[in-house]
Amino acid sequence: MNLSTPLLPKMKPNALLKLADYLRQAQSQLAEANVENPFLDVRILAAKALDLDRAQLLSEMDRLLSANEVSQLQTLVDRRSTREPVGRILGRREFWSLSFGLNEATLEPRPDSETLIEETVSLLKDRQNDFLRFLDLGSGTGCLLLSLLKEFPNSTGLGIDCALRAIQQAETNAQHLGLAERAFFRDGNWLDNVEENFDVIISNPPYVKRGDIQNLMPEVRFHDPFLALDGGEDGLEIYRLLVPQLPERLKPSGLAVLEIGQGQAMVVTELFKQAGFLNITSHNDLSGTARCLIAHHMP
């Protein structure tokens, strides 16, 4: 499949179509391009192009589209036909019911990663008004850190990323969410030059085997930054680097919260044990895949 070419011909910009008719044709185009959920995606794109919310979109199915509206819509649909993700087209992605801006240096937040937030909030539910310190390693959009700060209103946090463009996006997201006074970001390589201790260290490190990246869905392979995916030859390179260093940067009884890939729970659990962590628990995402490991620092 040539991902640079729309699979169906572009609709004529001078054709007057009802919105419902256009959506059916656009949905067929996305289906032909093997888009996973063409029904939902085409409606999200239509709402964006027409500046409508989803309820308004449903109420305007008999609306006649102007030639300019058809052209604008078709541009978005053609981009999705090349398997560019909806979030990249919109420039934003929802995570933990918050909206995060994206750029080329950031991984697109995904629902699987919400498991990390859910489990952390559950474990610390009795401390939600405490003055906690969070550290987010490989912060990207800042979605993990900023979601935690929304749940813990008296807490502060630091996000580290090696990409300056990612840091800029995270800072913009913090401002957009009203968290700029409690969230700080700086460039760095994991725990290098991090000297203070934290109550929680959270991270979604790269964990895809290098040789498997070429087999990922086009939405990921062509649009997420390579460095955010590449976990080395076996997918575990960053865990071997990171886990032994975590005890030095955690407060007594602090938590390490890491996202993991499918089939990695046993190996990363052993790395935690070797680093002296106790009470290591695995938590599944909505699909039933072990997605999150939480380890307690017990000095």
N, C-alpha and C positions, 0 to 999 in steps of 0.2 A: 504494500500500500504506500502510495506517495503522499506523505503527510503534509506536503506543502501545497497541495491542490485540492479544492473542494470536490467532494465526490458527486455532488449534483450541480447542475448549472445554476448560476446565479439567477434570481428572479428579476424580471425586468423592472427597473425602477419606476416606469410610468404605469405599471399595472396597479389598478385600484383593487385592493383586497380587503375583505373583512379580516379583523385580527384573528378570529378563530380559524379561518382558512389559511392564513399565513402560518400560524402556529402548527397546524397539521403538516404543512409542507416542510417547514423547518425541522419539525420533529423527525420526519422521514429522512431528511438529509443527515441529521445527527445519528440516527439509527444505522444508516448505511456506513457511517464512519466508525461504527462500533463504540460509540459513546455509551457509557454504562447506564446513564439515566436520562435519555433524551427528553422525556416528557417534562421532568423537573427543570433540567438545564435550560431548555428553550424558554420556559416561562420566567425564569430568573433573569435571563438576558433581555427578554421583552420588557419586563418591569424596569430594568435599568435604562434601556433605550428610550422608553416612553415616559420615564420619570413617574412611575406608578408604584404603589405598594401592591402586594399580591391580591388583597381584597379588591382593590380598584381594578386590577387587571381582569379578574373574574367578572366584574360587572360591566366590562367594556368589550365583550367578545364580538358584539355586532358593529363595533366601531370600524369605519372605513379608514384605512391607513393611507396617508399621503405618499407620494413618490419618495419624498425625502425620508419619511419614517421607515418605509420599506428598505431604502438604501442603508440607513443607519442600523436597522435590525440585521440586515443581511451581512453587514460587515462583522458584527459580533458572532453571528451563527457560523460564518466561514472560518473565523478564528477558532471557534470551538470544534469545527470539523477537522482541523489540523491537530486536534487533541491538546490544544492549549487549555489548561484548567479554567473553570469558571472564575475561581478566585483570582487568578492572574489577569483575566480579562477585566474583571471589576476593580482590581487593585486592592481588594480587601477580602478577608476571610473571617467568619465568625468562629469563636472558640470560647467555651465556657460562657456563652451568651453575651460575649463582648466582641466588638469589631476591631480587627487588627489590620493595619495597612501592611502591604507586602512590597518588596522590591526584589531585584535579581539576586541579591546576596542572602535572602532569607528563605529558609524552608517554609513551605506552606503548612500552617497548623492543621492538624487532623484530629478527628474525634477520638481516635485511639489514645492520644496523649492526654485527654481529659481524665483518664484513669489515674494519672499521677496526682492531679489536683484533687480529685474525689477522695482518694485514699489519704492524702496528706491532711485535708480538712477534717476527715473523719477521725484520724488519730489525734489531732490537736484541737478537737471541738471544745474542750474545756479551757483552752488557752487563746481563744479568738480575740480577746481584748488585751492580751499581754503585749509587751514590747519585744517582738521577736525580730531576729535578723535572718534574712533569706539570701542564699547565693544561688544564682542560676548560671550554669556553665554551658557555653555554646548557646547563648540566649536567643539568637536570631531575631524574630519579631518582638521578643520579650513576653510572649504569651504565657509562659509558665510563671515567671516572676510576677507579672502584672495581675494575672488571675488570682494568685495567692494574696497579693496586697489588697485586692478588692475584698477578699474574705477575711483578712486580718487588718482592720482599719488603723491599728496603732503600730503596725510593724513597718520596717523598712527593708530594702533589699538592694543587692548589687548584681548586675548582669555582666558577664564576660563573653566576648566573642572576638574571634581573630579578624573579622571583616569589618572595616570601618563603615561601609555602607549599611551593614546590618545594625551596627550601633546607632547610626543616624536614624534608621527606621524605628528601632526600639524606643529611642528618645521621643520621636514624633508620636508614637503610640502612647507612651506614658503621658504626654501632654494632652492628647485627645481624650484619654480616660480620666484625666484629673489626678494623675498619680505622680507627676513630675517632681513633687517635693519629697516623695518617699522612695522613688526608684532612681537608681544611679547606674549608668552603664559605662564601661570602658573596654578598650581593645586589649586583648591578651591571649595567651596560649594556655587554656585550661587554668590550672592553679599556679602557674608561674606568677610571681610577684603579688600573690594574694597572701596577706599576712595576718588578717584578723580571723576570729572564729565566729561560727554561725550556728544558729539553732537548727536550720535545715539547709542542706545542699541538694539541689534538684538539677537534673540534667536529662536531656534527650540527645545522647551522643550519636555519632554515626555508627551504624551497626550492620549495614549491608555488606556482604562479601563483595570484594572488588570485582570479581568475575561475574557476579550476578547482576550488577547494575545494568548491563546491556539487556537484561531480560525483564526489567521493570516496565510497568505501564508507561506509555509515551508521556502521559501527564507528569510523571515523576522523572523519568529518564532525561527528558529534554528541557524540563523547566525548573526543577529543584537544583540548587547548587551542588556540584559534585562533592565538595568538601563536607557538606552536611549529610551525605549518603555513605561515603567511603569508609568502611570499618576495617580496611586492610584485607589481607588474604583470607582470613577466616571470620571477619566481622567483629572480632573481639579486641582489636588492637588498642582502642581507646580505653576500654575497661581495664586492661592490664596496666595501662599507664596511670589511670585515674584512681582506681579503688585503693591501692596502697597508700595514696597521699591523703585520702579523705579524713582519716582519724586526726591528723594534725590540724585540720581546719574546722573541726566540729567541736562545739561546746559539749561538756558532759551531758549525756543522755540525748545528744542531738540525733537527727535523722538524716540518713542518706537515701534519696529517692531517685532511682534511675529507670528510665525506659529501656526496654530490651526488645530484641527481635525474636521471632518465632524460633523456639528450640534452644534459646540461649540461657534459660533460667538456671539450669543446673551448674553450668560452668561459671556464670557470674556469681551465683551463690557461694561457690567454693572460693572464688577470689575474695569475697567479703569475709568468709571464715578465716582465710589466711591472713587477712588484714586485722583480725581481732574483733570483728563485729559479732554481735549476738542477736538473737531473735530476728532472723531474716525471713521476711514473708514475701510471697509471690501473689500478685493480683491480676486477674484476667480483665481484658477489655470486653466490650459488648459482644464480640464474636466468639468469646471463650478462649482466646489466645492469651497466654501469660505475657503481660505487657509491662508490668511494673514490679520492681523489687524495692522493698523498703528494709533498710538495715539500721539497727539501733547501736549507737556508740555508747559502750559501757566501759569507761576507763577503769 
